[in-house]
């Protein structure tokens, strides 16, 4: 197997590239080319972006009937092609695809391992289209390298409970495929779209685009939360992302690999197709701050986390609602035998 099977180091890669909308053949070609390059560099697991086999944001404009035409079963030709490629190259390959299961659609992610195993995660907080359902299961699995991995797609990672749950299920490496950066946020201090002209003029003025993707609407936004997911749970995070045009928005890339201390150990320096490779030092895990915090948990205090506040919303409503989030939440916690007052702002 390329890269060996060291018990101390796992060589990982994360990818940023511009998927061609609705062009499975082209996107599979990119996956194949970049995977082959990674395998030649000894990579053992490579992580491509969310919905990279089909494209992403343009799907929001399609009718349900069109989505069903574009979607495939997890045993269909798209995932099967990646599965065969993983076995051929001897490395794990993670790709995003639109899954069809009966009449239901899911924003899904398949990790194809070199031993032929395939693990599929369905996005837990789907908001892209009313026809796309949310998944209801965490996806954590063992790998041929003796490392337990988990998958969370894009918005799944924003909710801290999900990353903690994956860590508690034993994952020490989190695959975090995204299509983000340059989005229109409802929050007053959230992200803002990047002008399309920056991407169109990238060859004439590359520095302007580079400054934008590394600014507050790209890398700067990620730095406000993403490293903490790794640090607070004592896990490695493999963040892949789209770059370039995504329907009417410009994705910012910023593919990066983060260690259990929240340190960036590899990232893309350019707003273009890129493969970021880093050796994960697995010896960091046992004494990582976040893993010691896990040992200090007091689960008997946390029933409040599972009690509905009555304000919960579907991911589509939570993401797109123009109504402000209340400054206070009143949660009835039976274990505490009184009402908890939870305060906070966005």
N, C-alpha and C positions, 0 to 999 in steps of 0.2 A: 504494500500500500504506500502511496506517495506520502512522504513526510514522516513515516514511521509511526510507532504507537507508544511514544514516551509517556510514562506515568506522571511526569513532572511538567511537561510543556505540551500545549496544544497549539498548533499553528492555525490561525483563523484569518479569514478575509471577509471584508464587507465591501459592497459594490454600490456605486451610484451611476445610473445611466438614464437616458431619456427613452422611455418606452414608446414604440410606434403604436398609436391607437388602432385597435382591432387587427393588428398584423401579427398573428401568432408565429408565423414562420420567421419573420424578421427578428422578433424578440427572442425566440428560441435560438436563433443563430447567434445573437449577442451572448446569451447565457452559455452556449456551447463554447464560443471563442474565449470568453473571459474565464470560464471554468478550466479550460485546457491550460491557459496561461498560469492560473493559480496552482493547478496540479503540478506543473513543471517547477514551480517555486516551493514545492513541498507543503502546500496548504492541505489541511485535513477537512475543514468545513468552510464553505463560502456562502454568504448570505446576500441574496438579491432583494430588491425593494418589494413593497406591497403591490399586488396586482400587476407585477412587471410583465407577465406574459400577455396581457391584454391592454394595458393602459388603464388609467384610473378616473380622472375627474370628468372626462367626456361621458362616462356611463351615467352621470346624474341627469343627462339630457335625453336619455334614450327611454322609449316605452318598455314596459315589462316584457312584451313579446320579443323585442330585440335583445334584451339581456338574456332571455332564455335561449335564443339562437346562439349567442356568443359563449354561454357557459358550457362547462363540461363536467362530467362525473369525475370523481377523484381517481377512478380506474381508467379514465379516458386517455386519448392519445397524447395530450399535452403533458400530464404528470408522468405517464408511462415513458415518454421520450426522455424526460429529465431523470427518471429512475434508471433507465438504461445507461444514460450518460454518467451518472454517479458510479455505477458498477464498473463501467468501462475505464473511467479515470481514477477510480479508487479514492474518491473523496465525497464528503457530504455536500449536498447542494440544496439550498432553500429558495423556493420561488413562490410568488403570489399569483393566484388565479381566481377566476370567478367559478364557484362550484355550483353544480346543479344536482339536487337530491330530490327525486320525485318532482314536485312542482315548486319546491323551495330553492331559493338562491342564497348563497353565502359568500362573503368576502373571505377567502380561505388562503392558507399558506401551507405548502407541502415541503417537508424536509425529507429528501431522499438520501438514504445512507448507503455507503459502499457495499454493505452486505445485502442490499436489496430491500431492506425495510423502508417503509414510508409512513411518516407521521403527519397528520393533517390537523391544523388548528383553524377553527372558525372564529372570526373576529367577534369579540364579546359585546362590543359597543358599536354596531354598524349604524351609520347615519347617511351613507352615500345616496341611497335610493329607497323609497318606501317598499319596493319589491324585494330588497335584500334583508334577510332576517339576521338577527344576532345569534351567535353561538351561546351555549350554556355550559361549556366544559373547559376546564384548564387542561393544557396539553404539556405534559412533562414526560420525558422518556430517557431511557439509558442509551448509550452509544457504544460503538466498538472501541472507543478510546478510554473507557472507564469513567467518562464524564457524563453527568446527568444534565440534560438541557431542557429548557422550556421555551415556549413561543408566545409572544403577545404582539398583536398587530396595532400599530399606530395608536389610536385613542385608548386602547387597552392599557398602554403604558402610562397614560396621564393620570389614571386613577391609582393612587398609591396602594390600595388594598389588593389589586391584581398582582403587582410585582411581589408584594409580601407573601401572597398565597402561593405563587410559583416557587419562591424561596423555601417556604415551609414544606412544600411537596418534594423538596430535595434538589431542585435545580441549582447549579453553580454557574451555569452559562445561560444567559437569556438572549435569544434571537429576537431582535426588535425591528422588523421591517416597517418602513414608513413611506408615506407620500405627504410631505409637509414642508413648511417654510413658505413664506410669501402668501399665506392665506389671509382671508378677511375675517378678523376676529371681532366678536361683539364687545369684547372687553376694552375699556378705554386705554389700557396699557398692554394690550395684546399685540399680535402680529398684524402687519399690513401688507397688501400685495406689492410686489416689485413691478415697476413699469416694464412692459414687454420690450420696449426699445432697448433696455439694458441687454437683454438676451439677443435680440436681433442684431445689435451692434457689437457683439462680444469680440469679434475678430479685430475690429477697428479700435475698440476701447476696452480691452480686457480688464484693465485695472478698475474701471467703474463697476463692472459686474462682480469682480472679486470682492470689492469693498461692500457691495450690497448683500451678497450671500453670507458674508462674515459679519454683517451688521446686526442690528436689533431685530430684524425680521427673518433672520436665518440662524446662524450660529449663536448669536447673542441670546436669542430666545431659548435655544436648547440648553445653554449654560445655566439658565435659571432653574432648571429642574432635572434634566437627564442624568448628570453625574450623581445626583443624590439617590437615584433609584439603585445605582450600583453600590454606592457607599453604604446606604442605610440597610441594605440587605446582604452585603458582603458577597456580591456576585459580579461576574464579568457581564458586560452588556455589549452586544454586537449590533450597532445601529447602522442600518442601510437606508438609503433614501433616493427618491427620484431627483433628477437634475434637469433643468430646462423646462420647455413648454409642457404643460399639463392642462390641455384645453385652454381656458382663458386665464390661467395662472402660471407663474414661473416658480418651479420648485428650486430649492437652494442647495441640495446635495448635503454637504457637511458630513459624509460618511465617516464614522469613527468607531474606535474600539476603546472601551473604558474598563479599567481594572477594578477589583473589589474595594479599593480605597477611593474610588471616584476620580482617579487620574486618567487622563487621555493618553493612551500608549500608542495610538496611531490614528491619523485622520487625513482626509484628502486636502491638499493645499490648493486645488484648482477647481473652478466651477465647470467641470467637463466630465466625461466618462472616466471613471477611475476605480481602481481596485486597491484597497488599503489592507495591508498584511501586517500582522503582529503575532508574536509568540506569547501565548497566555501562560504566565508563570503560575502553575497550579499550587505551588508551595505557599503562595500568598493567602490562600483561602482559610486555613485553620485559624489563624490569629487575626484575620481582618476584623476591623472594628464592628462592622455590621453583623458579622456572624456571632461575635461575642454578645452583641445586643440581643440577637435572637435567643441566646441562652438565658438572658435576663428577663424574658417576657413573663407577664402575669396574666395568662389567658382568662382567669376568673374575672378580671376587670373589664374585659373587652366585649361583653355581650351587647353593649351599646352599638357596636359596629354592625350588628345584624338586625337591629330594630329599625323598622321604617319610620321616617320622620313625617311621611305624608307629602313630602315635597319632591320625592323622586320622580324623574321624568325619563322617557325614552331618550336614547342618545341623540336622535334627531332634534327633539324638542330642547334638550339640555344644551346642545351645541348652537342651535339657531335661534333660540328664544330671544326676543327683544326685551322681555320683562326682566328687571333686575333680580338677582338672587337675594333673598332676605339676609339681613345682617345676623340674624339669630335663628337657630333651629331648636325646637323643643322636641326632645326624644324621650319617650317613655321607656325606661330601662327597668324591667321587672326585677332583675337581680339586685338593683340598687334600691328598689322599693320607693323610688321617688323620681320626679321628672328632672332630667339633666338639661341644663341650658348650655348649648354649644354656640359660641360666637365666632364670627370670622367674616372675612370679605374675600372677594375674588383675587 
